[in-house]
Amino acid sequence: MGLPSEDKKPDWKRYVDNQGLKCPYCGSVDLACDNLDADGGYAHQDIECNGCGREWQDVYRLVDVNVDGGPANADEPVPDDHPDSQEN
Ligand SMILES: [Zn+2]
């Protein structure tokens, strides 16, 4: 059963908090992503670290929808005309 090489568990919570930017095993940011597979509001993506060669799967969840280039569930509609909002 248990793998003897599993002496140190990666901090996956921190990995997720960092939006999956760094390999939790070796800290490399050189991650290769492939095969995004969406299914029923969830999506899985194969990740391979080019630093240490380990592989895992990121899990994504549907959180919102964009319609016509904007969020569908925004509380306030984006005003079409802005009288004098000159943004510098
Ligand atoms: Zn790595």
PDB file of the backbone (N, CA, C, O) and the ligand in Angstrom, with CONECT records:
HET     ZN  A 101       1
ATOM      1  N   MET A   1       0.827  -1.197   0.000  1.00  0.00           N
ATOM      2  CA  MET A   1       0.000   0.000   0.000  1.00  0.00           C
ATOM      3  C   MET A   1       0.868   1.256   0.000  1.00  0.00           C
ATOM      4  O   MET A   1       1.522   1.512  -1.011  1.00  0.00           O
ATOM      5  N   GLY A   2       0.915   2.005   0.998  1.00  0.00           N
ATOM      6  CA  GLY A   2       1.509   3.351   1.010  1.00  0.00           C
ATOM      7  C   GLY A   2       2.860   3.453   0.322  1.00  0.00           C
ATOM      8  O   GLY A   2       3.701   2.558   0.402  1.00  0.00           O
ATOM      9  N   LEU A   3       3.027   4.559  -0.344  1.00  0.00           N
ATOM     10  CA  LEU A   3       4.294   4.783  -1.011  1.00  0.00           C
ATOM     11  C   LEU A   3       5.328   5.272   0.002  1.00  0.00           C
ATOM     12  O   LEU A   3       5.075   6.231   0.732  1.00  0.00           O
ATOM     13  N   PRO A   4       6.459   4.636   0.048  1.00  0.00           N
ATOM     14  CA  PRO A   4       7.485   5.020   1.022  1.00  0.00           C
ATOM     15  C   PRO A   4       8.094   6.389   0.737  1.00  0.00           C
ATOM     16  O   PRO A   4       8.639   7.032   1.633  1.00  0.00           O
ATOM     17  N   SER A   5       7.998   6.830  -0.523  1.00  0.00           N
ATOM     18  CA  SER A   5       8.627   8.100  -0.882  1.00  0.00           C
ATOM     19  C   SER A   5       7.771   9.299  -0.489  1.00  0.00           C
ATOM     20  O   SER A   5       8.172  10.449  -0.668  1.00  0.00           O
ATOM     21  N   GLU A   6       6.589   9.014   0.049  1.00  0.00           N
ATOM     22  CA  GLU A   6       5.689  10.120   0.373  1.00  0.00           C
ATOM     23  C   GLU A   6       5.996  10.676   1.763  1.00  0.00           C
ATOM     24  O   GLU A   6       5.174  10.603   2.676  1.00  0.00           O
ATOM     25  N   ASP A   7       7.178  11.221   1.896  1.00  0.00           N
ATOM     26  CA  ASP A   7       7.582  11.723   3.209  1.00  0.00           C
ATOM     27  C   ASP A   7       7.002  13.105   3.476  1.00  0.00           C
ATOM     28  O   ASP A   7       6.710  13.446   4.622  1.00  0.00           O
ATOM     29  N   LYS A   8       6.836  13.890   2.437  1.00  0.00           N
ATOM     30  CA  LYS A   8       6.352  15.251   2.629  1.00  0.00           C
ATOM     31  C   LYS A   8       5.176  15.520   1.705  1.00  0.00           C
ATOM     32  O   LYS A   8       5.293  15.447   0.482  1.00  0.00           O
ATOM     33  N   LYS A   9       4.052  15.829   2.313  1.00  0.00           N
ATOM     34  CA  LYS A   9       2.867  16.081   1.498  1.00  0.00           C
ATOM     35  C   LYS A   9       2.868  17.512   0.977  1.00  0.00           C
ATOM     36  O   LYS A   9       3.172  18.446   1.719  1.00  0.00           O
ATOM     37  N   PRO A  10       2.534  17.681  -0.275  1.00  0.00           N
ATOM     38  CA  PRO A  10       2.449  19.041  -0.807  1.00  0.00           C
ATOM     39  C   PRO A  10       1.260  19.780  -0.199  1.00  0.00           C
ATOM     40  O   PRO A  10       0.247  19.182   0.161  1.00  0.00           O
ATOM     41  N   ASP A  11       1.417  21.084  -0.099  1.00  0.00           N
ATOM     42  CA  ASP A  11       0.369  21.911   0.481  1.00  0.00           C
ATOM     43  C   ASP A  11      -0.602  22.331  -0.628  1.00  0.00           C
ATOM     44  O   ASP A  11      -0.465  23.391  -1.239  1.00  0.00           O
ATOM     45  N   TRP A  12      -1.563  21.477  -0.856  1.00  0.00           N
ATOM     46  CA  TRP A  12      -2.468  21.725  -1.982  1.00  0.00           C
ATOM     47  C   TRP A  12      -3.375  22.918  -1.731  1.00  0.00           C
ATOM     48  O   TRP A  12      -3.775  23.611  -2.667  1.00  0.00           O
ATOM     49  N   LYS A  13      -3.699  23.155  -0.461  1.00  0.00           N
ATOM     50  CA  LYS A  13      -4.548  24.311  -0.162  1.00  0.00           C
ATOM     51  C   LYS A  13      -3.844  25.601  -0.573  1.00  0.00           C
ATOM     52  O   LYS A  13      -4.442  26.512  -1.146  1.00  0.00           O
ATOM     53  N   ARG A  14      -2.560  25.640  -0.260  1.00  0.00           N
ATOM     54  CA  ARG A  14      -1.799  26.815  -0.629  1.00  0.00           C
ATOM     55  C   ARG A  14      -1.680  26.914  -2.156  1.00  0.00           C
ATOM     56  O   ARG A  14      -1.724  28.000  -2.733  1.00  0.00           O
ATOM     57  N   TYR A  15      -1.532  25.780  -2.770  1.00  0.00           N
ATOM     58  CA  TYR A  15      -1.472  25.751  -4.230  1.00  0.00           C
ATOM     59  C   TYR A  15      -2.726  26.373  -4.836  1.00  0.00           C
ATOM     60  O   TYR A  15      -2.639  27.163  -5.776  1.00  0.00           O
ATOM     61  N   VAL A  16      -3.887  26.015  -4.300  1.00  0.00           N
ATOM     62  CA  VAL A  16      -5.147  26.550  -4.800  1.00  0.00           C
ATOM     63  C   VAL A  16      -5.262  28.035  -4.465  1.00  0.00           C
ATOM     64  O   VAL A  16      -5.722  28.834  -5.281  1.00  0.00           O
ATOM     65  N   ASP A  17      -4.835  28.395  -3.247  1.00  0.00           N
ATOM     66  CA  ASP A  17      -4.873  29.802  -2.865  1.00  0.00           C
ATOM     67  C   ASP A  17      -4.029  30.656  -3.806  1.00  0.00           C
ATOM     68  O   ASP A  17      -4.345  31.817  -4.065  1.00  0.00           O
ATOM     69  N   ASN A  18      -2.964  30.066  -4.305  1.00  0.00           N
ATOM     70  CA  ASN A  18      -2.099  30.781  -5.245  1.00  0.00           C
ATOM     71  C   ASN A  18      -2.560  30.616  -6.687  1.00  0.00           C
ATOM     72  O   ASN A  18      -1.821  30.910  -7.627  1.00  0.00           O
ATOM     73  N   GLN A  19      -3.777  30.146  -6.845  1.00  0.00           N
ATOM     74  CA  GLN A  19      -4.374  29.967  -8.159  1.00  0.00           C
ATOM     75  C   GLN A  19      -3.569  29.030  -9.052  1.00  0.00           C
ATOM     76  O   GLN A  19      -3.525  29.188 -10.272  1.00  0.00           O
ATOM     77  N   GLY A  20      -2.943  28.064  -8.422  1.00  0.00           N
ATOM     78  CA  GLY A  20      -2.260  27.028  -9.182  1.00  0.00           C
ATOM     79  C   GLY A  20      -1.081  27.502  -9.987  1.00  0.00           C
ATOM     80  O   GLY A  20      -0.783  26.962 -11.053  1.00  0.00           O
ATOM     81  N   LEU A  21      -0.404  28.521  -9.472  1.00  0.00           N
ATOM     82  CA  LEU A  21       0.700  29.080 -10.242  1.00  0.00           C
ATOM     83  C   LEU A  21       2.020  28.362  -9.990  1.00  0.00           C
ATOM     84  O   LEU A  21       2.920  28.372 -10.830  1.00  0.00           O
ATOM     85  N   LYS A  22       2.117  27.740  -8.823  1.00  0.00           N
ATOM     86  CA  LYS A  22       3.398  27.140  -8.446  1.00  0.00           C
ATOM     87  C   LYS A  22       3.237  25.662  -8.144  1.00  0.00           C
ATOM     88  O   LYS A  22       2.253  25.244  -7.534  1.00  0.00           O
ATOM     89  N   CYS A  23       4.195  24.891  -8.569  1.00  0.00           N
ATOM     90  CA  CYS A  23       4.200  23.481  -8.229  1.00  0.00           C
ATOM     91  C   CYS A  23       4.334  23.326  -6.715  1.00  0.00           C
ATOM     92  O   CYS A  23       5.257  23.875  -6.114  1.00  0.00           O
ATOM     93  N   PRO A  24       3.415  22.578  -6.095  1.00  0.00           N
ATOM     94  CA  PRO A  24       3.472  22.411  -4.638  1.00  0.00           C
ATOM     95  C   PRO A  24       4.596  21.477  -4.205  1.00  0.00           C
ATOM     96  O   PRO A  24       4.920  21.411  -3.019  1.00  0.00           O
ATOM     97  N   TYR A  25       5.183  20.766  -5.133  1.00  0.00           N
ATOM     98  CA  TYR A  25       6.270  19.854  -4.789  1.00  0.00           C
ATOM     99  C   TYR A  25       7.609  20.578  -4.791  1.00  0.00           C
ATOM    100  O   TYR A  25       8.380  20.482  -3.836  1.00  0.00           O
ATOM    101  N   CYS A  26       7.877  21.302  -5.873  1.00  0.00           N
ATOM    102  CA  CYS A  26       9.209  21.884  -6.024  1.00  0.00           C
ATOM    103  C   CYS A  26       9.193  23.406  -6.135  1.00  0.00           C
ATOM    104  O   CYS A  26      10.252  24.034  -6.131  1.00  0.00           O
ATOM    105  N   GLY A  27       7.995  24.012  -6.235  1.00  0.00           N
ATOM    106  CA  GLY A  27       7.903  25.465  -6.267  1.00  0.00           C
ATOM    107  C   GLY A  27       8.112  26.066  -7.642  1.00  0.00           C
ATOM    108  O   GLY A  27       8.123  27.288  -7.790  1.00  0.00           O
ATOM    109  N   SER A  28       8.277  25.226  -8.646  1.00  0.00           N
ATOM    110  CA  SER A  28       8.483  25.734  -9.993  1.00  0.00           C
ATOM    111  C   SER A  28       7.202  26.357 -10.541  1.00  0.00           C
ATOM    112  O   SER A  28       6.098  25.900 -10.242  1.00  0.00           O
ATOM    113  N   VAL A  29       7.365  27.407 -11.347  1.00  0.00           N
ATOM    114  CA  VAL A  29       6.203  27.996 -12.004  1.00  0.00           C
ATOM    115  C   VAL A  29       6.094  27.516 -13.446  1.00  0.00           C
ATOM    116  O   VAL A  29       5.235  27.967 -14.204  1.00  0.00           O
ATOM    117  N   ASP A  30       6.969  26.604 -13.804  1.00  0.00           N
ATOM    118  CA  ASP A  30       6.991  26.084 -15.165  1.00  0.00           C
ATOM    119  C   ASP A  30       6.052  24.887 -15.263  1.00  0.00           C
ATOM    120  O   ASP A  30       6.485  23.735 -15.280  1.00  0.00           O
ATOM    121  N   LEU A  31       4.756  25.187 -15.327  1.00  0.00           N
ATOM    122  CA  LEU A  31       3.748  24.141 -15.351  1.00  0.00           C
ATOM    123  C   LEU A  31       3.126  24.034 -16.733  1.00  0.00           C
ATOM    124  O   LEU A  31       2.790  25.043 -17.354  1.00  0.00           O
ATOM    125  N   ALA A  32       2.979  22.823 -17.202  1.00  0.00           N
ATOM    126  CA  ALA A  32       2.349  22.585 -18.494  1.00  0.00           C
ATOM    127  C   ALA A  32       0.911  22.129 -18.275  1.00  0.00           C
ATOM    128  O   ALA A  32       0.653  21.186 -17.527  1.00  0.00           O
ATOM    129  N   CYS A  33      -0.018  22.811 -18.938  1.00  0.00           N
ATOM    130  CA  CYS A  33      -1.433  22.482 -18.783  1.00  0.00           C
ATOM    131  C   CYS A  33      -1.938  21.855 -20.074  1.00  0.00           C
ATOM    132  O   CYS A  33      -1.539  22.242 -21.172  1.00  0.00           O
ATOM    133  N   ASP A  34      -2.824  20.882 -19.916  1.00  0.00           N
ATOM    134  CA  ASP A  34      -3.327  20.216 -21.114  1.00  0.00           C
ATOM    135  C   ASP A  34      -4.673  19.563 -20.822  1.00  0.00           C
ATOM    136  O   ASP A  34      -5.034  19.342 -19.666  1.00  0.00           O
ATOM    137  N   ASN A  35      -5.391  19.265 -21.864  1.00  0.00           N
ATOM    138  CA  ASN A  35      -6.601  18.445 -21.789  1.00  0.00           C
ATOM    139  C   ASN A  35      -7.651  18.957 -20.810  1.00  0.00           C
ATOM    140  O   ASN A  35      -8.085  18.229 -19.918  1.00  0.00           O
ATOM    141  N   LEU A  36      -8.052  20.197 -20.979  1.00  0.00           N
ATOM    142  CA  LEU A  36      -9.141  20.709 -20.160  1.00  0.00           C
ATOM    143  C   LEU A  36     -10.416  19.959 -20.527  1.00  0.00           C
ATOM    144  O   LEU A  36     -10.815  19.896 -21.690  1.00  0.00           O
ATOM    145  N   ASP A  37     -11.039  19.395 -19.502  1.00  0.00           N
ATOM    146  CA  ASP A  37     -12.172  18.514 -19.732  1.00  0.00           C
ATOM    147  C   ASP A  37     -13.332  18.947 -18.839  1.00  0.00           C
ATOM    148  O   ASP A  37     -13.316  18.708 -17.632  1.00  0.00           O
ATOM    149  N   ALA A  38     -14.334  19.584 -19.438  1.00  0.00           N
ATOM    150  CA  ALA A  38     -15.453  20.098 -18.660  1.00  0.00           C
ATOM    151  C   ALA A  38     -16.573  19.084 -18.609  1.00  0.00           C
ATOM    152  O   ALA A  38     -16.848  18.376 -19.578  1.00  0.00           O
ATOM    153  N   ASP A  39     -17.223  19.029 -17.436  1.00  0.00           N
ATOM    154  CA  ASP A  39     -18.287  18.046 -17.268  1.00  0.00           C
ATOM    155  C   ASP A  39     -19.196  18.463 -16.123  1.00  0.00           C
ATOM    156  O   ASP A  39     -18.774  18.470 -14.967  1.00  0.00           O
ATOM    157  N   GLY A  40     -20.429  18.807 -16.429  1.00  0.00           N
ATOM    158  CA  GLY A  40     -21.429  19.062 -15.408  1.00  0.00           C
ATOM    159  C   GLY A  40     -21.076  20.157 -14.424  1.00  0.00           C
ATOM    160  O   GLY A  40     -21.251  19.979 -13.218  1.00  0.00           O
ATOM    161  N   GLY A  41     -20.579  21.294 -14.914  1.00  0.00           N
ATOM    162  CA  GLY A  41     -20.258  22.391 -14.015  1.00  0.00           C
ATOM    163  C   GLY A  41     -18.861  22.308 -13.432  1.00  0.00           C
ATOM    164  O   GLY A  41     -18.404  23.227 -12.753  1.00  0.00           O
ATOM    165  N   TYR A  42     -18.193  21.211 -13.697  1.00  0.00           N
ATOM    166  CA  TYR A  42     -16.808  21.067 -13.253  1.00  0.00           C
ATOM    167  C   TYR A  42     -15.915  20.864 -14.467  1.00  0.00           C
ATOM    168  O   TYR A  42     -16.365  20.420 -15.523  1.00  0.00           O
ATOM    169  N   ALA A  43     -14.662  21.193 -14.297  1.00  0.00           N
ATOM    170  CA  ALA A  43     -13.700  20.920 -15.345  1.00  0.00           C
ATOM    171  C   ALA A  43     -12.409  20.425 -14.706  1.00  0.00           C
ATOM    172  O   ALA A  43     -12.033  20.848 -13.613  1.00  0.00           O
ATOM    173  N   HIS A  44     -11.753  19.535 -15.400  1.00  0.00           N
ATOM    174  CA  HIS A  44     -10.481  19.003 -14.923  1.00  0.00           C
ATOM    175  C   HIS A  44      -9.413  19.293 -15.960  1.00  0.00           C
ATOM    176  O   HIS A  44      -9.659  19.239 -17.165  1.00  0.00           O
ATOM    177  N   GLN A  45      -8.238  19.598 -15.473  1.00  0.00           N
ATOM    178  CA  GLN A  45      -7.159  19.864 -16.405  1.00  0.00           C
ATOM    179  C   GLN A  45      -5.891  19.174 -15.935  1.00  0.00           C
ATOM    180  O   GLN A  45      -5.486  19.295 -14.779  1.00  0.00           O
ATOM    181  N   ASP A  46      -5.279  18.452 -16.849  1.00  0.00           N
ATOM    182  CA  ASP A  46      -4.022  17.776 -16.520  1.00  0.00           C
ATOM    183  C   ASP A  46      -2.903  18.795 -16.424  1.00  0.00           C
ATOM    184  O   ASP A  46      -2.732  19.639 -17.303  1.00  0.00           O
ATOM    185  N   ILE A  47      -2.144  18.703 -15.343  1.00  0.00           N
ATOM    186  CA  ILE A  47      -1.015  19.599 -15.130  1.00  0.00           C
ATOM    187  C   ILE A  47       0.247  18.758 -14.988  1.00  0.00           C
ATOM    188  O   ILE A  47       0.256  17.737 -14.301  1.00  0.00           O
ATOM    189  N   GLU A  48       1.289  19.196 -15.636  1.00  0.00           N
ATOM    190  CA  GLU A  48       2.572  18.542 -15.433  1.00  0.00           C
ATOM    191  C   GLU A  48       3.618  19.593 -15.111  1.00  0.00           C
ATOM    192  O   GLU A  48       3.746  20.601 -15.807  1.00  0.00           O
ATOM    193  N   CYS A  49       4.358  19.343 -14.052  1.00  0.00           N
ATOM    194  CA  CYS A  49       5.415  20.267 -13.666  1.00  0.00           C
ATOM    195  C   CYS A  49       6.670  19.971 -14.471  1.00  0.00           C
ATOM    196  O   CYS A  49       7.176  18.850 -14.478  1.00  0.00           O
ATOM    197  N   ASN A  50       7.155  20.996 -15.145  1.00  0.00           N
ATOM    198  CA  ASN A  50       8.389  20.811 -15.901  1.00  0.00           C
ATOM    199  C   ASN A  50       9.623  20.881 -15.013  1.00  0.00           C
ATOM    200  O   ASN A  50      10.740  20.599 -15.446  1.00  0.00           O
ATOM    201  N   GLY A  51       9.394  21.264 -13.759  1.00  0.00           N
ATOM    202  CA  GLY A  51      10.513  21.333 -12.834  1.00  0.00           C
ATOM    203  C   GLY A  51      10.854  19.984 -12.239  1.00  0.00           C
ATOM    204  O   GLY A  51      12.022  19.600 -12.190  1.00  0.00           O
ATOM    205  N   CYS A  52       9.832  19.255 -11.780  1.00  0.00           N
ATOM    206  CA  CYS A  52      10.097  17.978 -11.108  1.00  0.00           C
ATOM    207  C   CYS A  52       9.435  16.799 -11.812  1.00  0.00           C
ATOM    208  O   CYS A  52       9.668  15.647 -11.446  1.00  0.00           O
ATOM    209  N   GLY A  53       8.605  17.081 -12.829  1.00  0.00           N
ATOM    210  CA  GLY A  53       8.033  16.004 -13.622  1.00  0.00           C
ATOM    211  C   GLY A  53       6.774  15.391 -13.032  1.00  0.00           C
ATOM    212  O   GLY A  53       6.207  14.468 -13.618  1.00  0.00           O
ATOM    213  N   ARG A  54       6.323  15.888 -11.880  1.00  0.00           N
ATOM    214  CA  ARG A  54       5.121  15.319 -11.279  1.00  0.00           C
ATOM    215  C   ARG A  54       3.881  15.791 -12.036  1.00  0.00           C
ATOM    216  O   ARG A  54       3.888  16.820 -12.711  1.00  0.00           O
ATOM    217  N   GLU A  55       2.820  15.000 -11.897  1.00  0.00           N
ATOM    218  CA  GLU A  55       1.578  15.323 -12.581  1.00  0.00           C
ATOM    219  C   GLU A  55       0.421  15.308 -11.600  1.00  0.00           C
ATOM    220  O   GLU A  55       0.414  14.548 -10.632  1.00  0.00           O
ATOM    221  N   TRP A  56      -0.554  16.158 -11.867  1.00  0.00           N
ATOM    222  CA  TRP A  56      -1.785  16.149 -11.084  1.00  0.00           C
ATOM    223  C   TRP A  56      -2.881  16.748 -11.932  1.00  0.00           C
ATOM    224  O   TRP A  56      -2.681  17.058 -13.107  1.00  0.00           O
ATOM    225  N   GLN A  57      -4.035  16.905 -11.331  1.00  0.00           N
ATOM    226  CA  GLN A  57      -5.167  17.464 -12.050  1.00  0.00           C
ATOM    227  C   GLN A  57      -5.715  18.663 -11.305  1.00  0.00           C
ATOM    228  O   GLN A  57      -6.036  18.569 -10.121  1.00  0.00           O
ATOM    229  N   ASP A  58      -5.822  19.787 -11.991  1.00  0.00           N
ATOM    230  CA  ASP A  58      -6.546  20.920 -11.432  1.00  0.00           C
ATOM    231  C   ASP A  58      -8.032  20.667 -11.608  1.00  0.00           C
ATOM    232  O   ASP A  58      -8.455  20.070 -12.598  1.00  0.00           O
ATOM    233  N   VAL A  59      -8.832  21.128 -10.633  1.00  0.00           N
ATOM    234  CA  VAL A  59     -10.279  21.000 -10.732  1.00  0.00           C
ATOM    235  C   VAL A  59     -10.881  22.396 -10.733  1.00  0.00           C
ATOM    236  O   VAL A  59     -10.634  23.200  -9.834  1.00  0.00           O
ATOM    237  N   TYR A  60     -11.662  22.659 -11.745  1.00  0.00           N
ATOM    238  CA  TYR A  60     -12.334  23.946 -11.862  1.00  0.00           C
ATOM    239  C   TYR A  60     -13.829  23.757 -11.675  1.00  0.00           C
ATOM    240  O   TYR A  60     -14.393  22.721 -12.028  1.00  0.00           O
ATOM    241  N   ARG A  61     -14.457  24.777 -11.115  1.00  0.00           N
ATOM    242  CA  ARG A  61     -15.898  24.737 -10.947  1.00  0.00           C
ATOM    243  C   ARG A  61     -16.515  25.960 -11.606  1.00  0.00           C
ATOM    244  O   ARG A  61     -15.974  27.064 -11.552  1.00  0.00           O
ATOM    245  N   LEU A  62     -17.649  25.732 -12.221  1.00  0.00           N
ATOM    246  CA  LEU A  62     -18.367  26.837 -12.835  1.00  0.00           C
ATOM    247  C   LEU A  62     -18.817  27.816 -11.755  1.00  0.00           C
ATOM    248  O   LEU A  62     -19.526  27.433 -10.825  1.00  0.00           O
ATOM    249  N   VAL A  63     -18.408  29.074 -11.875  1.00  0.00           N
ATOM    250  CA  VAL A  63     -18.769  30.043 -10.847  1.00  0.00           C
ATOM    251  C   VAL A  63     -19.627  31.175 -11.394  1.00  0.00           C
ATOM    252  O   VAL A  63     -20.331  31.833 -10.628  1.00  0.00           O
ATOM    253  N   ASP A  64     -19.586  31.415 -12.696  1.00  0.00           N
ATOM    254  CA  ASP A  64     -20.378  32.504 -13.230  1.00  0.00           C
ATOM    255  C   ASP A  64     -20.468  32.362 -14.739  1.00  0.00           C
ATOM    256  O   ASP A  64     -19.832  31.504 -15.350  1.00  0.00           O
ATOM    257  N   VAL A  65     -21.267  33.222 -15.305  1.00  0.00           N
ATOM    258  CA  VAL A  65     -21.503  33.164 -16.736  1.00  0.00           C
ATOM    259  C   VAL A  65     -21.345  34.566 -17.308  1.00  0.00           C
ATOM    260  O   VAL A  65     -21.807  35.537 -16.708  1.00  0.00           O
ATOM    261  N   ASN A  66     -20.704  34.676 -18.446  1.00  0.00           N
ATOM    262  CA  ASN A  66     -20.666  35.935 -19.164  1.00  0.00           C
ATOM    263  C   ASN A  66     -21.596  35.858 -20.368  1.00  0.00           C
ATOM    264  O   ASN A  66     -21.573  34.895 -21.135  1.00  0.00           O
ATOM    265  N   VAL A  67     -22.412  36.896 -20.514  1.00  0.00           N
ATOM    266  CA  VAL A  67     -23.280  36.981 -21.677  1.00  0.00           C
ATOM    267  C   VAL A  67     -23.007  38.290 -22.380  1.00  0.00           C
ATOM    268  O   VAL A  67     -22.960  39.343 -21.743  1.00  0.00           O
ATOM    269  N   ASP A  68     -22.832  38.237 -23.652  1.00  0.00           N
ATOM    270  CA  ASP A  68     -22.545  39.433 -24.437  1.00  0.00           C
ATOM    271  C   ASP A  68     -21.369  40.217 -23.862  1.00  0.00           C
ATOM    272  O   ASP A  68     -21.391  41.447 -23.832  1.00  0.00           O
ATOM    273  N   GLY A  69     -20.373  39.520 -23.419  1.00  0.00           N
ATOM    274  CA  GLY A  69     -19.162  40.178 -22.946  1.00  0.00           C
ATOM    275  C   GLY A  69     -19.227  40.689 -21.524  1.00  0.00           C
ATOM    276  O   GLY A  69     -18.286  41.335 -21.064  1.00  0.00           O
ATOM    277  N   GLY A  70     -20.324  40.415 -20.804  1.00  0.00           N
ATOM    278  CA  GLY A  70     -20.421  40.887 -19.424  1.00  0.00           C
ATOM    279  C   GLY A  70     -21.007  39.814 -18.539  1.00  0.00           C
ATOM    280  O   GLY A  70     -21.605  38.855 -19.027  1.00  0.00           O
ATOM    281  N   PRO A  71     -20.835  39.973 -17.227  1.00  0.00           N
ATOM    282  CA  PRO A  71     -21.371  38.989 -16.291  1.00  0.00           C
ATOM    283  C   PRO A  71     -22.884  38.927 -16.335  1.00  0.00           C
ATOM    284  O   PRO A  71     -23.542  39.968 -16.338  1.00  0.00           O
ATOM    285  N   ALA A  72     -23.445  37.745 -16.368  1.00  0.00           N
ATOM    286  CA  ALA A  72     -24.886  37.588 -16.485  1.00  0.00           C
ATOM    287  C   ALA A  72     -25.582  37.829 -15.162  1.00  0.00           C
ATOM    288  O   ALA A  72     -26.764  38.170 -15.150  1.00  0.00           O
ATOM    289  N   ASN A  73     -24.889  37.665 -14.049  1.00  0.00           N
ATOM    290  CA  ASN A  73     -25.525  37.748 -12.751  1.00  0.00           C
ATOM    291  C   ASN A  73     -25.116  38.988 -11.967  1.00  0.00           C
ATOM    292  O   ASN A  73     -25.227  39.021 -10.742  1.00  0.00           O
ATOM    293  N   ALA A  74     -24.646  40.002 -12.676  1.00  0.00           N
ATOM    294  CA  ALA A  74     -24.281  41.237 -11.994  1.00  0.00           C
ATOM    295  C   ALA A  74     -25.532  41.879 -11.400  1.00  0.00           C
ATOM    296  O   ALA A  74     -26.608  41.839 -11.996  1.00  0.00           O
ATOM    297  N   ASP A  75     -25.374  42.475 -10.212  1.00  0.00           N
ATOM    298  CA  ASP A  75     -26.517  43.105  -9.550  1.00  0.00           C
ATOM    299  C   ASP A  75     -26.986  44.334 -10.316  1.00  0.00           C
ATOM    300  O   ASP A  75     -28.184  44.545 -10.510  1.00  0.00           O
ATOM    301  N   GLU A  76     -26.031  45.133 -10.744  1.00  0.00           N
ATOM    302  CA  GLU A  76     -26.392  46.346 -11.466  1.00  0.00           C
ATOM    303  C   GLU A  76     -26.009  46.207 -12.928  1.00  0.00           C
ATOM    304  O   GLU A  76     -24.910  45.764 -13.258  1.00  0.00           O
ATOM    305  N   PRO A  77     -26.919  46.587 -13.784  1.00  0.00           N
ATOM    306  CA  PRO A  77     -26.579  46.569 -15.209  1.00  0.00           C
ATOM    307  C   PRO A  77     -25.537  47.626 -15.529  1.00  0.00           C
ATOM    308  O   PRO A  77     -25.528  48.708 -14.942  1.00  0.00           O
ATOM    309  N   VAL A  78     -24.675  47.303 -16.451  1.00  0.00           N
ATOM    310  CA  VAL A  78     -23.665  48.279 -16.848  1.00  0.00           C
ATOM    311  C   VAL A  78     -24.323  49.334 -17.716  1.00  0.00           C
ATOM    312  O   VAL A  78     -24.920  49.010 -18.742  1.00  0.00           O
ATOM    313  N   PRO A  79     -24.221  50.586 -17.317  1.00  0.00           N
ATOM    314  CA  PRO A  79     -24.863  51.638 -18.103  1.00  0.00           C
ATOM    315  C   PRO A  79     -24.259  51.760 -19.486  1.00  0.00           C
ATOM    316  O   PRO A  79     -23.042  51.723 -19.671  1.00  0.00           O
ATOM    317  N   ASP A  80     -25.147  51.907 -20.446  1.00  0.00           N
ATOM    318  CA  ASP A  80     -24.666  52.001 -21.820  1.00  0.00           C
ATOM    319  C   ASP A  80     -24.077  53.379 -22.107  1.00  0.00           C
ATOM    320  O   ASP A  80     -23.031  53.520 -22.741  1.00  0.00           O
ATOM    321  N   ASP A  81     -24.789  54.383 -21.615  1.00  0.00           N
ATOM    322  CA  ASP A  81     -24.306  55.742 -21.883  1.00  0.00           C
ATOM    323  C   ASP A  81     -23.784  56.354 -20.590  1.00  0.00           C
ATOM    324  O   ASP A  81     -24.438  56.295 -19.549  1.00  0.00           O
ATOM    325  N   HIS A  82     -22.632  56.922 -20.672  1.00  0.00           N
ATOM    326  CA  HIS A  82     -22.055  57.597 -19.504  1.00  0.00           C
ATOM    327  C   HIS A  82     -21.844  59.057 -19.868  1.00  0.00           C
ATOM    328  O   HIS A  82     -20.922  59.394 -20.611  1.00  0.00           O
ATOM    329  N   PRO A  83     -22.721  59.936 -19.330  1.00  0.00           N
ATOM    330  CA  PRO A  83     -22.781  61.343 -19.727  1.00  0.00           C
ATOM    331  C   PRO A  83     -21.413  62.032 -19.795  1.00  0.00           C
ATOM    332  O   PRO A  83     -20.964  62.435 -20.868  1.00  0.00           O
ATOM    333  N   ASP A  84     -20.773  62.157 -18.663  1.00  0.00           N
ATOM    334  CA  ASP A  84     -19.459  62.798 -18.717  1.00  0.00           C
ATOM    335  C   ASP A  84     -18.491  62.103 -17.769  1.00  0.00           C
ATOM    336  O   ASP A  84     -17.970  62.704 -16.830  1.00  0.00           O
ATOM    337  N   SER A  85     -18.270  60.848 -18.035  1.00  0.00           N
ATOM    338  CA  SER A  85     -17.296  60.131 -17.233  1.00  0.00           C
ATOM    339  C   SER A  85     -16.006  59.998 -18.027  1.00  0.00           C
ATOM    340  O   SER A  85     -15.757  59.004 -18.708  1.00  0.00           O
ATOM    341  N   GLN A  86     -15.219  61.020 -17.910  1.00  0.00           N
ATOM    342  CA  GLN A  86     -13.957  61.026 -18.628  1.00  0.00           C
ATOM    343  C   GLN A  86     -12.885  60.376 -17.755  1.00  0.00           C
ATOM    344  O   GLN A  86     -12.428  60.948 -16.764  1.00  0.00           O
ATOM    345  N   GLU A  87     -12.507  59.190 -18.147  1.00  0.00           N
ATOM    346  CA  GLU A  87     -11.498  58.515 -17.347  1.00  0.00           C
ATOM    347  C   GLU A  87     -10.108  58.773 -17.890  1.00  0.00           C
ATOM    348  O   GLU A  87      -9.817  58.528 -19.061  1.00  0.00           O
ATOM    349  N   ASN A  88      -9.264  59.270 -17.015  1.00  0.00           N
ATOM    350  CA  ASN A  88      -7.906  59.530 -17.452  1.00  0.00           C
ATOM    351  C   ASN A  88      -7.026  58.345 -17.168  1.00  0.00           C
ATOM    352  O   ASN A  88      -5.833  58.375 -17.469  1.00  0.00           O
TER     353      ASN A  88
HETATM  354 ZN    ZN A 101       7.463  20.522  -9.521  1.00  0.00          ZN2+
END
